[in-house]
């Protein structure tokens, strides 16, 4: 069979992705379905839908399927915030309490349980850069590791029907930090706080800001904080991993909370999107902040964002306190809104230094490699994202197709 090469990618080798996902995950019932896109030099070379978007109703996965992208919302929020940075609205070393006065005297957890915490003063001041890099000392309730994240769960700070961004910020002012800002890395609600700051600095609700300054310029007509009526029949079901490599329905697409506009506009995890919509965003990142003549961020700003911003150039293994991340820690640092590969051999997967991206709770993932001018996006709907090592395997399959 002669090799078909487009934009320096072997389509025959990319077809291995289809076989791998089908034989290892979809036929055995581990994943409901999958949708994978690979692009190089701005051209979508390969896009393949497999399996089902809704197992119960036997609806096939299709290219226009709508997905919960969860934490793939975070890079969008980071770009929004850095657009405001480019307008001189804030500096990265500004203390957060300059914009949220109630956060002026934050304290650090020492012992005890909510509401009877023993605390001590933080030894450092939280800056806006700490929010971008998850070195703020905040946490997530779902990590289930400390008495502090137990308080987040009790107060439903990871998201509830009654939560708003204002309420989140008020509640966080009353809770201790896990550690003094800048001294460790812990995945957290930091990006939701950035979403709050986007609203404060722009004077617009977060959904309106995203629409006007990112989605409309890039032509992302399928992306938003809820599933519109015209999208509902294309909305995927979401599943929960069960021990023994099985799954159960976690969110029925006909009754999902995503069907109505939320009160809580989560910049950390609230968006739904399609693979082609998210490609427009990822390709803009790959092209230095511009897509089809529309620039969403300056070239030097984006270069700055995708450097490792962890203190002293440390990597995630050196700084992480928690057990959760949307990527393996090894060989990675963290930029302003996404992970950044800093050491390819240490990462145990092929790739390039400077490659960056992030993933979502239900298994979605995207990767941008500027040096290879390469974008890869993977969509599925299985919680948690770490159930299977699909993301690392997809790197081997994608990079293996470069000729």
N, C-alpha and C positions, 0 to 999 in steps of 0.2 A: 504494500500500500504506500503510495507516494505521500510525502509529508506536505500538508497544507499549512503555510506560514503566513500569518497576517500580523503586521506591526511587530514583527520579531517574536511572535508567540506561535508555537505549534498547536494547531487546533486538534490534531490527533492526540497530543499529550494532554491538552485540556479536557478531552473526553474521558480521561482517567477519573476526573472529579465525579462525573456522572456515575461511572461504574462503582467507584469507591463508596460514595454516599448510598447508592442503591443497595449494594451487597452487604455493607457493614451496618447501616443504620435504618434504612427505610423498609426494606423487605423483612428484617427481623422485628420491626415495629418499635424500634427505639426512638426514632424521630417520626413525626407525622408526615412531614414533607420538607422540602428545602428548595431554595431559589438562590443561585450563585451567579454573580456577574464578575467578569474580568475585563479590564480595559487597559489599553496602552497607547501612549501618544494621543490621548483624547478620544480614541475610537473604542467602542464596545466590541471586543473581539469574540466574546463568548458569554452567553446568558442562557441558563438552563433551569427550567422548573421541573421538579420531581415530586412524586407522592401526592399527598392530600393536604389541603389547607384546613379541611374540616372532616375529621374521620367519621364522626357520628352521622353526618349527612352525605358522606362520600363525595364531597366537593373537591375537584382537583386543584392542586397548586398551580397558579398561573402567574404570568409575568406582572400583571396589574393587581395582584393580591395586596391587601392593606395589612400592615404589621404593626404591633406594638414595638417600637424601637427602644423603649425604656432609656437606659443610660447613653444611648447614641444621641440623646437630646443634649447631653453635656457639652460636646464640641460646638453645637449651635449656640448655646448660651455663652460660651467662651468667646466666640466670634462676635456676638452681639455686644458683649461687654468691652471687647477690644476696639470695636468701632467707636465706642464712646471715649475710650482712651485716646484714640486718634484725634478726637475733637477737643482734647484737653480737659475732659470732665473730671478726671481723677489721675492720681499717680499710683503705681503699683505698691510703693512703700507707704502709702497713706494708711494710717490706722483705721480699722473698720469702724471704730467708734466715732470717727469724724462724720460718718454717714448714718450710723445707728447709735445714737448717744447712750441708749440703755446698755450697751455692751462695753462701757468704759472700764468697769472694774470686774472683768471676768475672773473667775477663780478655777482652780484645778482640783479634781477629785483626789481625795486622800483615802477615805474609807466610808462605810455606811451604805444605806439604801434609801432610795427616794421615799418620802421627802426629807429624810433625816441624814443628809450627807455631811461628812466632815470634809472641809476644803482648805486649801491654802492659796495665797495670791499667785497668779501666773508670774513667771520670771521674765516673760517677754510680752510684747504687745502684738496682737493679731493684726496683720496687714492684709490688704486686698490680695497680694500675691499668695499668701497662705491659703486663701479661699480657692484660688485657681489650682493650686498644687496639692490640695488635701493635706496640708501640714498645719491646719487651723486648730486642731485639737477637738473638733466636732466629730460625730460618729453617725452611724446608721443603726436603727433599732434592730434590723434583721440580722446583724452580725452576731448577736447573742453571745457576747464575750465578757461583758463587765456590768456592774450595777448601773453605770451611766446609760449604756444602750438599753438596759431594762426599763429605765425611766422614759426613754424615747418611745419604746413599745407601749408602755402604759398610757402615755400622752398622745399616742398615734401620730408621731412626728414624721413617719415615713410616708404619710398621706392618708387622709380619711375624708369622707364626704363633708365634714364640717370644718376641715382645715383650710386656712387661707395663707398667703405669704406673710401678711401682717401678723397673724396669730403665730405662725412658725417662729418668726423673728422675736416676738414677745416672749414666747415660751423658752426659747434657747437662751435668752438673757437670764433666766432664772435657774438654769442648770449648769453644773460644773463642766469644764472641758476634761477630756481624757488626759491631756498633757499640755505643757506650755507651748504656744504656737511656734512653729519653725523647728521644733526639736525631734519630731517623728512624723511618719506618714501613716494616715489612716483614712480609708475610703469613707466618704461622709456626705451629709446634706449640704456641704459647702457650696455646691453649684446651685442649689435652690436659693441660697443666700445671695449668690451672684445674680440670679434671676430677679430677686427683690431689688437689688441695687440697680439693675437695668431699668426697672420701673421708676425708681427714685431719680436716677440721673437723666432719664429721657422724658419723664412726665407722661409715658404711655403705658397701658397695661402690656404685660409680656407678650400675649398672643398678638396684639396689634403691632407691637414693635417688630416681632419676628416676621409677620406678614409683609410689613412695609419695607423693611430694610434687608431681609434675607430671602424669604420665599418668593415674593413677587419679582424681584430683580432676576433671580435664578430660574424662574418659571416652575417653581415647586408647588404646583396647584393641588397636589394630593397630600400635603403634609400639614398637620395641625394638632391641636390639643384634644380633638375628639373626632369620631367617625361621622361624617355627614350622611344624611339619608341616601344620597346617590352613590355612596361608597359601601353601604352596609352589606350588600350581597357579595362583595369581594373581600370582606373582613375575615381574617383567619381566626380559627379557634386557637386557644392557648392551652397547653398541657403541662402537667406537673410530673416530674420524674418520680418513679416508684422503685424501691429496692427490687432487684431481680430483673433490671432492664425492661421494665414496663412503664406505662404512663397512664395518667387519668386526666379527664377534662378539668381544667383549672378555671377557665373563663369562656363561657358560652358566647359566641359572637352575636347571638340574637338577644342576649340579656345583659351584655357587658356594660360596665360603668363608663366605658369609652364611647358609648352611643350618645351621650349628652354632654354639653359643655361643662367642664369642671369648675368648681369654685377655687380649687387649688391649682394654679398654673405652675406646674413643676418644671423648672429649668433643669432639674437633675434627672428627670425621667418621664415626662408627661406626653411626649409626642407619638403620633402614629404617622406612618409614611409608606411609600412603595419603593421598590428597589431602584426604579428609574429616577424618582424624585431625589432619593438620597445620593444617587450617583452624581446628580448635578451639583450637589453640595460638596461631595468628596472630590469631584473633578476640579471644582473651583479651588479647593485646597491644593490639589496637585499642580495646578497652573499658576501658583503664586497669588491666589486670591481673586481670580477673574474667570468667568465662564461665558462664552458666546457674547463677548463684548461688555458684559456687566461685571463690574468690580465690587466685591463686598468687603474687601479688606486690603490694605496696602501690602506690597510685596515684602518690605522690610519688617512690617509688623508681624506677618505670618512667619517669616524666618526666625524672628525673636520668639514667637509662641512655640515653635517646634524644636527649640533647644531644651536641654535638660535644665530645669530650674530648681532642682532639689539642692538644699544648702551644701556648699562645698563640692558640688558636682557628684554627690553620692548617688548610688543606685537604690532601687526599691528594696532589695534584700537588706541593705545596711540601715534603712530608715523605717521600714514597716513595723508597726506594732500589731496590726490586726491580721486575720487570716484571709481576708477577702480582697480580691481585685478582679477586674474583668479581663486581665491578661496574666500570664505567669510572671512572677517578679524578676526572675533571673535575666540579666542582660539588659534590663530596662530602667530608665529614669522617668521623670514626669515633667512635661512642659506646662504651658498655660492652657489646660483643657483636654489634653490627651497624653497617653503614654508615648515614650520615645525610646526606640532601640538604641542603646549606647554601646553594646558589646555583643557582636553576633555570635562568637563561639560560646560565651557564657549563657546565651539564650537557648542553646541546644536546638535551635531551628534555623534553617537557612533564611537569608534575608539581607538587608543592608543596614548599616549604621545610618541613623537619621530617619528610618522608616517610622511612621507614627499612625495612631488610630485609637479606636476604643470599641467596646462592645456593650451589649444590653443584657438585662436580666433573663430574657427569654431566648438567649442564644444567638441573637443577631450580632454582626461584627463587621467592621470596615477597616481597611488598611490602605495607607497612601505611602508609596515609596518614591520620593522625588528623584532619586538618582537613577532609577529605572523608568521613571515616568509611568508608573504602574498603579492601578487602583483595583482592589478586590473587595467585593461586598457579599456577605452571606446572610441570608434571612431564613429563620425557622422560628417556631414558637414552642419552646420547651424550657421550663423553669426547673432548676437553676441552670445558668449558662455553663457551669463547670461539670455538668453531668457526664459529658464525654469530651475527649480532647480534639474535637473537630477542628478548632481554630488552628492548632499547631499542624494538624494533618493537611489542612487546606493550604497552608504556607508551602509545605513540601510539594504539593501537587501544582500549585500556581507557579512558584519559582522554577520548578522542574520543567515547565513548558517554555521558558525563555530559551531562544536559540541564537 
